[in-house]
Structure formats: structure tokens, C-alpha cells
Amino acid sequence: MAMIDVAFLEWLAPHTESFQLRSNPQHDSHTTVARHILHRDRVGEPLQFCNSHSRRAAIEGESLWELSVRHLDGSATHFGAPSLEQCLAFARARLAPTALRAIAA
């Protein structure tokens, strides 16, 4: 069983305006992962995946984790992955300072 990246979430809270972590948000709209991703693109809130394999795995497995971050400057970034661990690892790699990234290793 994988561990939740608590250190990253604790770092994220005071360094962002807000963040939201969601599991299978496509179920809220009674749609598929593929359609949910397309909808996010259309409304200007595209999900970033670490690579095309991760995106494909989410679509094929109908499993999606999203981490939406509102930054202190008001901009937003939306991360997606087929698992919680992958979603948090990708967000950490993109957002966290080098010192915090080393903790996860």
C-alpha cells in the first residue's frame, strides 16, 4: 500500500491560495474520464498529465485523480493522473521547491 504524500500537502496549504483534490470527478457529471478531460479543455481548465501514458491509463482505466491548485497570484494549475500517488508525485515535481522534493526520494 502506497503512502499519501502528507509532507507535500502540508507544504501546499500555506504556499497556495487554495487546492482541491478529487477522486473520479467525472462521476459528478455522469460521464467518462475522456469526456471529462475534453470538457476541462473546453472550459480553459486543462488537466496536465506527466505524460501521454498517464493520460491514456486514466482514460482506459476510467480512474482519475485531480489536484487543482489556485496559486497566490490567482493563476491555477490542474494536475491529473490515474492514481492518487501519481497525481501527487507529478504535482510535487512541478510545484515544490528542490528541498521538499528530496524528502520524497
N, C-alpha and C positions, 0 to 999 in steps of 0.2 A: 504494500500500500504506500502510495507516494505521500509526501508531507506537503502541507499547504505552506506557501511562501509567506509566513507571517511577518518576517522582517521587512519584506518589500511592502506589504500592505501597511504596516506601521509607518514606514518611511513616506509612503504615498500620501497619507492623510494630511500631514501638515505642509506638504510641498505642492499641493494642488488645491484648487477651489473646491472640487468635489470629484468623486468617482463612483461608478456603479458597476457591479459585477453581476452578470446574468447568465443563467443556465437555460439553454434552449428557448431563447426569446421568440423563435418562430411559432411556438405553440400559442403565444398570446394572440396571434393573428390567424391561427388555424391554417398555416401554410407550411411549405417545405423550407429547408435551410437554403436551397438555391434561390427560391423566390424572395426570401428574407434578405439575402445578400444583395440581390438585384434591387430590391426596394431601398435598402440603405444607400446604394449608389445613386439612385434616382433622387433621393431627398438631400443629397450632398453630405451624407454622413457615411462614407465608405469604410468598410472594415479592412484593416491591414492584417494580412496573414504573413507569417515568417517566410513562406514560400508557396509555390503552387501545389506541392504535395499536401501541405497542411490544409489548404482551402479545399482541395479535392476530397481529402479524408473526411472533413466536416460535412461536405455535401453528400458523399456516398454513405456515410455512417449515420446521417440525419442527427448529428450531435454537434452542438455549437455552444461554445462559451464566449462571451463578450465582456470586455473590460472597456468601459467608456470613461475617459478622463477629461475633465474640464480643467485646463491649466490656469495658473494665476493671471495670465494675460488675457483670459477669456476665450482663447482658442480651445479646440477639442481634438482628441485623438481617440480612435476606436480600434481596438485590437480584437481579433477573432482567432479561434483555434478549436480543434475537435475535442480537446481535453482542458480541464482546469490548469493542470500543471504546465502544458504547452502555452496556454494563454498568458499565465503569469510570468513564465520564463521569457517569452518574447517581449512583453511589456517592460520587464526589468532590464533587458538588454538595450531597449530603446530609450528608457527614461531615467534609470537610476545612475547615480554617479559611480565611477570606477570602484571606489572603496566598497560600496554596498554590493556591487556585482561580485566582488571577490568573496564575500560571505557565503554566497550560494554555491560556490565551487567546492 
